[in-house]
Amino acid sequence: RMLLASTRCVKKSGALRRCLSNKQGPVVLGSPQDSIFAKIVDKTIPATIVYEDEQALAFRDVAPVAPTHILVIPKKPIQGVSKVQPEDEGILGHCFWVARQVAEKEGLENGYRLVVNEGPHGQQTVPWLHIHLIGGKQLAWPPSRE
């Protein structure tokens, strides 16, 4: 079972709760096959899918950081960039092509950002390689200033 340990909630003033971030970043436990993305790919949980073919799936992020925030994932379960194998080259290139197609469909002609998080220090929270397609507003650089 996939567990996320990136936040912990503590009681404050009785029933009031507040969540604190883990100073080391999110902790990813479990395998891609047990992740929420596996359930989205096999359609056992709903997602707002904006693109799908035999190799990839793109769906809206449930916690968007911009007006357009879509996740592009390979249907093949790859835990992250550090687990990519030579035979994954084609599917990863396809995912970037899908990101471009979705960006065009979403009207992001003024630009967008593609982000891939890897591991705890990279803030990866789901053990399945995914590309964040973020746009629809002027983005700051570095990203921490947004």
N, CA, C and O of each residue as an XYZ file, in Angstrom:
584
protein
N       0.842     -1.183      0.000
C       0.000      0.000      0.000
C       0.889      1.249      0.000
O       1.894      1.302      0.709
N       0.511      2.248     -0.799
C       1.290      3.475     -0.851
C       0.908      4.360      0.326
O      -0.273      4.551      0.614
N       1.903      4.889      0.993
C       1.674      5.794      2.104
C       2.412      7.083      1.839
O       3.547      7.064      1.363
N       1.787      8.196      2.140
C       2.457      9.481      2.036
C       2.703      9.994      3.435
O       1.781     10.069      4.248
N       3.924     10.342      3.716
C       4.274     10.854      5.037
C       4.846     12.262      4.915
O       5.726     12.650      5.682
N       4.340     13.029      3.944
C       4.893     14.355      3.718
C       4.356     15.382      4.698
O       4.961     16.439      4.875
N       3.234     15.093      5.336
C       2.702     16.020      6.319
C       2.264     15.241      7.546
O       2.007     14.038      7.483
N       2.185     15.947      8.656
C       1.608     15.332      9.848
C       0.690     16.378     10.467
O       1.007     17.568     10.488
N      -0.420     15.929     10.954
C      -1.383     16.846     11.541
C      -1.271     16.773     13.054
O      -1.118     15.695     13.629
N      -1.348     17.932     13.689
C      -1.285     17.989     15.141
C      -2.495     18.743     15.657
O      -3.000     19.654     15.002
N      -2.959     18.353     16.848
C      -4.077     19.057     17.466
C      -3.599     20.372     18.045
O      -2.511     20.472     18.614
N      -4.423     21.352     17.887
C      -4.125     22.655     18.466
C      -5.461     23.246     18.879
O      -6.387     23.299     18.069
N      -5.578     23.683     20.103
C      -6.826     24.246     20.633
C      -7.991     23.281     20.448
O      -8.990     23.624     19.815
N      -7.868     22.107     20.985
C      -8.956     21.131     20.926
C      -9.089     20.511     19.548
O      -8.206     19.783     19.097
N     -10.201     20.803     18.879
C     -10.502     20.158     17.608
C      -9.767     20.786     16.423
O      -9.695     20.183     15.353
N      -9.231     21.974     16.602
C      -8.533     22.634     15.506
C      -7.270     21.858     15.169
O      -6.487     21.515     16.055
N      -7.075     21.582     13.886
C      -5.891     20.852     13.446
C      -5.090     21.704     12.474
O      -5.631     22.537     11.747
N      -3.814     21.473     12.486
C      -2.948     22.144     11.526
C      -1.935     21.112     11.052
O      -1.449     20.300     11.839
N      -1.625     21.149      9.787
C      -0.682     20.193      9.216
C       0.675     20.841      9.035
O       0.784     21.973      8.565
N       1.698     20.110      9.415
C       3.071     20.592      9.300
C       3.813     19.774      8.263
O       3.663     18.554      8.213
N       4.602     20.423      7.445
C       5.396     19.713      6.448
C       6.565     19.008      7.115
O       7.114     19.490      8.106
N       6.933     17.886      6.571
C       8.116     17.165      6.990
C       9.320     17.948      6.460
O       9.378     18.234      5.265
N      10.274     18.299      7.314
C      11.409     19.129      6.898
C      12.263     18.458      5.833
O      12.933     19.151      5.068
N      12.261     17.143      5.760
C      13.035     16.441      4.749
C      12.274     16.316      3.431
O      12.813     15.755      2.477
N      11.070     16.807      3.344
C      10.261     16.681      2.132
C       9.359     15.479      2.232
O       9.350     14.789      3.251
N       8.600     15.220      1.187
C       7.668     14.098      1.228
C       8.417     12.772      1.222
O       9.505     12.653      0.660
N       7.819     11.801      1.850
C       8.384     10.464      1.864
C       7.461      9.582      1.033
O       6.260      9.512      1.291
N       8.021      8.919      0.048
C       7.241      8.068     -0.833
C       7.476      6.627     -0.425
O       8.608      6.145     -0.435
N       6.412      5.951     -0.068
C       6.499      4.546      0.309
C       5.590      3.756     -0.620
O       4.538      4.246     -1.031
N       5.985      2.555     -0.946
C       5.162      1.728     -1.797
C       5.716      1.653     -3.204
O       6.787      2.181     -3.505
N       4.964      0.985     -4.050
C       5.388      0.778     -5.431
C       4.425      1.492     -6.372
O       3.318      1.851     -5.969
N       4.837      1.700     -7.626
C       3.928      2.330     -8.581
C       2.605      1.561     -8.706
O       1.539      2.167     -8.819
N       2.681      0.243     -8.685
C       1.481     -0.577     -8.867
C       0.446     -0.375     -7.767
O      -0.735     -0.654     -7.975
N       0.871      0.107     -6.600
C      -0.045      0.341     -5.487
C      -0.446      1.804     -5.350
O      -1.149      2.168     -4.407
N      -0.006      2.646     -6.281
C      -0.219      4.085     -6.158
C      -1.575      4.530     -6.686
O      -2.290      3.776     -7.346
N      -1.902      5.762     -6.378
C      -3.146      6.354     -6.865
C      -3.154      6.424     -8.391
O      -4.217      6.328     -9.004
N      -1.976      6.590     -9.017
C      -1.932      6.652    -10.477
C      -2.294      5.310    -11.101
O      -2.890      5.277    -12.178
N      -1.946      4.209    -10.450
C      -2.344      2.892    -10.951
C      -3.870      2.786    -10.975
O      -4.446      2.213    -11.900
N      -4.505      3.335     -9.965
C      -5.971      3.296     -9.889
C      -6.605      4.215    -10.931
O      -7.701      3.938    -11.418
N      -5.922      5.303    -11.272
C      -6.424      6.191    -12.335
C      -6.256      5.504    -13.688
O      -7.169      5.547    -14.513
N      -5.119      4.877    -13.928
C      -4.883      4.176    -15.193
C      -5.899      3.064    -15.393
O      -6.431      2.904    -16.491
N      -6.179      2.286    -14.339
C      -7.142      1.186    -14.507
C      -8.587      1.613    -14.261
O      -9.499      0.787    -14.271
N      -8.784      2.912    -14.039
C     -10.111      3.538    -13.921
C     -10.919      3.047    -12.719
O     -12.148      3.015    -12.766
N     -10.222      2.663    -11.635
C     -10.941      2.290    -10.420
C     -11.234      3.509     -9.549
O     -12.057      3.434     -8.636
N     -10.563      4.635     -9.825
C     -10.940      5.903     -9.212
C     -11.054      6.939    -10.326
O     -10.359      6.843    -11.338
N     -11.925      7.927    -10.146
C     -12.137      8.903    -11.222
C     -11.016      9.937    -11.319
O     -10.322     10.230    -10.346
N     -10.869     10.468    -12.508
C      -9.956     11.578    -12.767
C     -10.523     12.333    -13.963
O     -11.235     11.757    -14.785
N     -10.211     13.614    -14.058
C     -10.628     14.399    -15.212
C      -9.560     14.229    -16.286
O      -8.568     14.956    -16.325
N      -9.789     13.261    -17.147
C      -8.828     12.892    -18.180
C      -8.981     13.839    -19.369
O     -10.084     14.051    -19.872
N      -7.854     14.404    -19.809
C      -7.871     15.323    -20.949
C      -7.221     14.708    -22.184
O      -7.372     15.229    -23.288
N      -6.499     13.604    -22.004
C      -5.870     12.915    -23.128
C      -5.594     11.476    -22.707
O      -5.220     11.206    -21.566
N      -5.789     10.559    -23.655
C      -5.449      9.165    -23.398
C      -5.169      8.464    -24.709
O      -5.883      8.650    -25.694
N      -4.121      7.654    -24.712
C      -3.855      6.735    -25.812
C      -3.306      5.451    -25.206
O      -3.374      5.272    -23.990
N      -2.767      4.558    -26.023
C      -2.310      3.265    -25.509
C      -1.065      3.360    -24.623
O      -0.774      2.432    -23.867
N      -0.327      4.477    -24.710
C       0.909      4.607    -23.944
C       0.857      5.596    -22.792
O       1.621      5.472    -21.836
N      -0.036      6.579    -22.871
C       0.009      7.686    -21.905
C      -1.386      8.152    -21.521
O      -2.377      7.868    -22.194
N      -1.420      8.874    -20.418
C      -2.668      9.424    -19.890
C      -2.353     10.811    -19.345
O      -1.308     11.015    -18.727
N      -3.252     11.763    -19.570
C      -3.096     13.110    -19.014
C      -4.397     13.476    -18.313
O      -5.483     13.285    -18.861
N      -4.278     14.005    -17.096
C      -5.460     14.345    -16.308
C      -5.173     15.564    -15.448
O      -4.016     15.871    -15.158
N      -6.224     16.255    -15.043
C      -6.086     17.471    -14.248
C      -5.640     17.129    -12.830
O      -6.123     16.172    -12.225
N      -4.709     17.929    -12.313
C      -4.229     17.764    -10.943
C      -5.336     18.175     -9.981
O      -6.013     19.177    -10.214
N      -5.529     17.426     -8.913
C      -6.588     17.741     -7.940
C      -6.220     18.909     -7.034
O      -7.082     19.452     -6.344
N      -4.943     19.302     -7.028
C      -4.493     20.446     -6.226
C      -3.674     21.374     -7.133
O      -2.458     21.480     -6.976
N      -4.338     22.041     -8.075
C      -3.601     22.838     -9.063
C      -2.868     24.022     -8.447
O      -3.341     24.640     -7.493
N      -1.693     24.326     -9.016
C      -0.904     25.475     -8.583
C      -1.007     26.621     -9.587
O      -0.396     27.672     -9.394
N      -1.771     26.423    -10.651
C      -1.968     27.434    -11.691
C      -3.309     27.133    -12.362
O      -3.871     26.059    -12.153
N      -3.826     28.060    -13.161
C      -5.095     27.810    -13.838
C      -5.103     26.512    -14.652
O      -6.126     25.831    -14.724
N      -3.976     26.174    -15.256
C      -3.835     24.884    -15.938
C      -2.756     24.096    -15.217
O      -1.607     24.531    -15.140
N      -3.127     22.939    -14.690
C      -2.172     22.042    -14.026
C      -2.622     20.619    -14.341
O      -3.578     20.099    -13.767
N      -1.900     20.019    -15.266
C      -2.247     18.692    -15.771
C      -1.055     17.769    -15.552
O       0.095     18.184    -15.698
N      -1.331     16.528    -15.204
C      -0.289     15.520    -15.041
C      -0.296     14.601    -16.251
O      -1.348     14.103    -16.654
N       0.865     14.377    -16.826
C       1.034     13.453    -17.945
C       1.833     12.274    -17.414
O       2.925     12.448    -16.871
N       1.287     11.075    -17.571
C       1.963      9.880    -17.061
C       2.041      8.802    -18.135
O       1.150      8.687    -18.977
N       3.108      8.018    -18.099
C       3.109      6.832    -18.952
C       2.166      5.803    -18.329
O       2.038      5.740    -17.107
N       1.521      5.015    -19.146
C       0.679      3.952    -18.574
C       1.530      2.838    -17.975
O       1.084      2.119    -17.082
N       2.755      2.699    -18.470
C       3.684      1.739    -17.884
C       4.111      2.278    -16.522
O       4.527      3.434    -16.429
N       4.021      1.474    -15.467
C       4.426      1.957    -14.145
C       5.941      2.054    -14.010
O       6.639      1.043    -13.926
N       6.437      3.299    -13.991
C       7.858      3.578    -13.769
C       7.903      4.417    -12.500
O       7.255      5.462    -12.443
N       8.645      3.995    -11.484
C       8.617      4.659    -10.182
C       9.107      6.099    -10.248
O       8.575      6.958     -9.545
N      10.085      6.375    -11.058
C      10.616      7.734    -11.161
C      11.766      7.771    -12.143
O      12.119      6.751    -12.735
N      12.353      8.949    -12.319
C      13.453      9.121    -13.252
C      14.606      8.174    -12.918
O      15.247      7.634    -13.820
N      14.869      7.976    -11.645
C      15.987      7.110    -11.245
C      15.747      5.643    -11.591
O      16.678      4.842    -11.522
N      14.542      5.277    -11.956
C      14.227      3.888    -12.312
C      14.022      3.700    -13.814
O      13.661      2.608    -14.251
N      14.247      4.750    -14.614
C      14.085      4.663    -16.060
C      15.129      3.705    -16.637
O      16.295      3.728    -16.241
N      14.700      2.875    -17.564
C      15.570      1.917    -18.236
C      15.727      2.318    -19.710
O      14.907      3.081    -20.219
N      16.750      1.827    -20.398
C      16.934      2.173    -21.808
C      15.687      1.912    -22.665
O      15.408      2.666    -23.597
N      14.951      0.864    -22.357
C      13.749      0.553    -23.145
C      12.601      1.541    -22.899
O      11.588      1.479    -23.595
N      12.737      2.447    -21.927
C      11.699      3.443    -21.636
C      11.856      4.720    -22.464
O      11.008      5.610    -22.391
N      12.917      4.818    -23.239
C      13.192      6.031    -24.000
C      12.011      6.449    -24.872
O      11.643      7.624    -24.888
N      11.421      5.521    -25.586
C      10.306      5.841    -26.478
C       9.087      6.355    -25.741
O       8.473      7.332    -26.168
N       8.729      5.714    -24.646
C       7.527      6.132    -23.913
C       7.729      7.490    -23.246
O       6.784      8.271    -23.134
N       8.952      7.777    -22.803
C       9.204      9.082    -22.193
C       9.141     10.188    -23.240
O       8.581     11.254    -22.982
N       9.703      9.949    -24.405
C       9.571     10.911    -25.496
C       8.119     11.118    -25.869
O       7.701     12.240    -26.157
N       7.350     10.047    -25.866
C       5.920     10.141    -26.172
C       5.204     11.002    -25.130
O       4.334     11.799    -25.482
N       5.558     10.850    -23.860
C       4.916     11.655    -22.808
C       5.181     13.145    -23.013
O       4.291     13.966    -22.789
N       6.390     13.503    -23.435
C       6.671     14.914    -23.710
C       5.887     15.391    -24.939
O       5.434     16.535    -24.976
N       5.726     14.537    -25.928
C       4.891     14.878    -27.083
C       3.444     15.083    -26.638
O       2.782     16.015    -27.095
N       2.950     14.219    -25.750
C       1.589     14.377    -25.214
C       1.468     15.704    -24.480
O       0.470     16.408    -24.638
N       2.472     16.058    -23.676
C       2.440     17.336    -22.959
C       2.294     18.489    -23.948
O       1.519     19.415    -23.708
N       3.023     18.441    -25.044
C       2.915     19.488    -26.067
C       1.510     19.527    -26.668
O       0.935     20.604    -26.828
N       0.959     18.368    -26.997
C      -0.383     18.308    -27.575
C      -1.428     18.875    -26.614
O      -2.305     19.638    -27.019
N      -1.328     18.500    -25.351
C      -2.274     18.978    -24.338
C      -2.118     20.487    -24.142
O      -3.115     21.199    -24.018
N      -0.882     20.979    -24.113
C      -0.651     22.417    -23.961
C      -1.305     23.189    -25.107
O      -1.918     24.232    -24.883
N      -1.180     22.689    -26.309
C      -1.829     23.340    -27.458
C      -3.345     23.324    -27.303
O      -4.008     24.339    -27.520
N      -3.888     22.172    -26.929
C      -5.337     22.040    -26.739
C      -5.843     22.972    -25.641
O      -6.957     23.487    -25.731
N      -5.030     23.192    -24.604
C      -5.405     24.053    -23.480
C      -5.187     25.539    -23.778
O      -5.510     26.387    -22.945
N      -4.644     25.862    -24.953
C      -4.439     27.254    -25.332
C      -3.283     27.929    -24.620
O      -3.353     29.123    -24.329
N      -2.234     27.197    -24.337
C      -1.094     27.752    -23.612
C      -0.034     28.300    -24.577
O       1.157     28.028    -24.431
N      -0.489     29.070    -25.556
C       0.422     29.591    -26.577
C       1.448     30.583    -26.032
O       2.462     30.825    -26.686
N       1.213     31.164    -24.853
C       2.174     32.090    -24.251
C       3.240     31.382    -23.425
O       4.138     32.030    -22.889
N       3.151     30.077    -23.318
C       4.162     29.310    -22.599
C       3.602     28.527    -21.432
O       2.460     28.716    -21.013
N       4.435     27.649    -20.924
C       4.062     26.765    -19.817
C       5.330     26.176    -19.250
O       6.411     26.341    -19.816
N       5.200     25.495    -18.139
C       6.341     24.846    -17.493
C       6.062     23.350    -17.408
O       4.940     22.930    -17.129
N       7.107     22.548    -17.655
C       7.047     21.104    -17.446
C       7.969     20.781    -16.276
O       9.129     21.193    -16.258
N       7.447     20.042    -15.300
C       8.212     19.718    -14.092
C       8.138     18.218    -13.844
O       7.068     17.614    -13.915
N       9.296     17.627    -13.551
C       9.362     16.230    -13.133
C      10.081     16.209    -11.786
O      11.245     16.599    -11.698
N       9.402     15.763    -10.753
C       9.983     15.654     -9.417
C      10.540     14.248     -9.233
O       9.944     13.274     -9.691
N      11.687     14.146     -8.559
C      12.308     12.847     -8.335
C      12.746     12.717     -6.887
O      13.540     13.519     -6.395
N      12.230     11.711     -6.214
C      12.659     11.378     -4.862
C      12.221     12.372     -3.800
O      11.596     13.388     -4.106
N      12.554     12.072     -2.547
C      12.116     12.902     -1.428
C      12.586     14.361     -1.504
O      11.803     15.273     -1.241
N      13.836     14.585     -1.857
C      14.319     15.959     -1.919
C      13.746     16.708     -3.116
O      13.697     17.938     -3.117
N      13.317     15.972     -4.126
C      12.684     16.588     -5.288
C      11.183     16.766     -5.126
O      10.504     17.213     -6.050
N      10.658     16.413     -3.937
C       9.234     16.558     -3.611
C       8.320     15.609     -4.391
O       7.155     15.930     -4.624
N       8.838     14.441     -4.797
C       7.989     13.450     -5.450
C       7.099     12.817     -4.393
O       7.597     12.301     -3.392
N       5.787     12.849     -4.603
C       4.856     12.305     -3.614
C       4.119     11.058     -4.090
O       3.520     10.351     -3.279
N       4.154     10.780     -5.384
C       3.528      9.570     -5.925
C       4.626      8.768     -6.617
O       5.341      9.307     -7.461
N       4.772      7.485     -6.273
C       5.855      6.696     -6.841
C       5.556      6.225     -8.271
O       5.533      5.027     -8.551
N       5.333      7.175     -9.153
C       5.053      6.900    -10.571
C       5.558      8.119    -11.322
O       5.122      9.235    -11.041
N       6.447      7.936    -12.251
C       6.985      9.053    -13.005
C       5.840      9.848    -13.632
O       4.946      9.273    -14.253
N       5.871     11.162    -13.468
C       4.836     12.018    -14.043
C       5.386     13.394    -14.355
O       6.312     13.879    -13.705
N       4.800     14.006    -15.358
C       5.191     15.345    -15.794
C       4.075     16.297    -15.416
O       2.921     16.085    -15.789
N       4.408     17.345    -14.679
C       3.447     18.407    -14.374
C       3.475     19.397    -15.537
O       4.534     19.928    -15.869
N       2.339     19.646    -16.147
C       2.174     20.678    -17.168
C       1.460     21.838    -16.479
O       0.288     21.730    -16.117
N       2.177     22.949    -16.300
C       1.668     24.066    -15.501
C       1.665     25.318    -16.366
O       2.671     25.645    -16.996
N       0.536     26.018    -16.397
C       0.469     27.245    -17.191
C      -0.827     27.992    -16.969
O      -1.562     27.742    -16.014
N      -1.088     28.919    -17.882
C      -2.307     29.711    -17.796
C      -2.121     31.006    -17.026
O      -3.081     31.742    -16.797
N      -0.878     31.288    -16.623
C      -0.552     32.537    -15.939
C       0.943     32.767    -16.095
O       1.680     31.867    -16.499
N       1.386     33.975    -15.772
C       2.821     34.253    -15.784
C       3.458     33.517    -14.607
O       3.068     33.717    -13.457
N       4.431     32.672    -14.901
C       5.133     31.907    -13.879
C       6.418     32.635    -13.493
O       7.059     33.269    -14.332
N       6.781     32.539    -12.237
C       7.985     33.205    -11.734
C       9.185     32.262    -11.824
O       9.034     31.045    -11.938
N      10.370     32.850    -11.771
C      11.596     32.067    -11.683
C      12.484     32.693    -10.622
O      12.682     33.907    -10.669
N      13.020     31.967     -9.689
C      12.807     30.532     -9.528
C      11.393     30.220     -9.056
O      10.700     31.104     -8.552
N      10.964     28.986     -9.211
C       9.586     28.599     -8.879
C       9.174     28.915     -7.449
O       7.987     29.134     -7.208
N      10.089     28.952     -6.490
C       9.730     29.213     -5.101
C       9.149     30.596     -4.889
O       8.621     30.883     -3.814
N       9.234     31.453     -5.881
C       8.703     32.808     -5.759
C       7.260     32.932     -6.243
O       6.720     34.037     -6.295
N       6.637     31.822     -6.594
C       5.273     31.888     -7.139
C       4.237     31.971     -6.061
O       3.043     32.033     -6.356
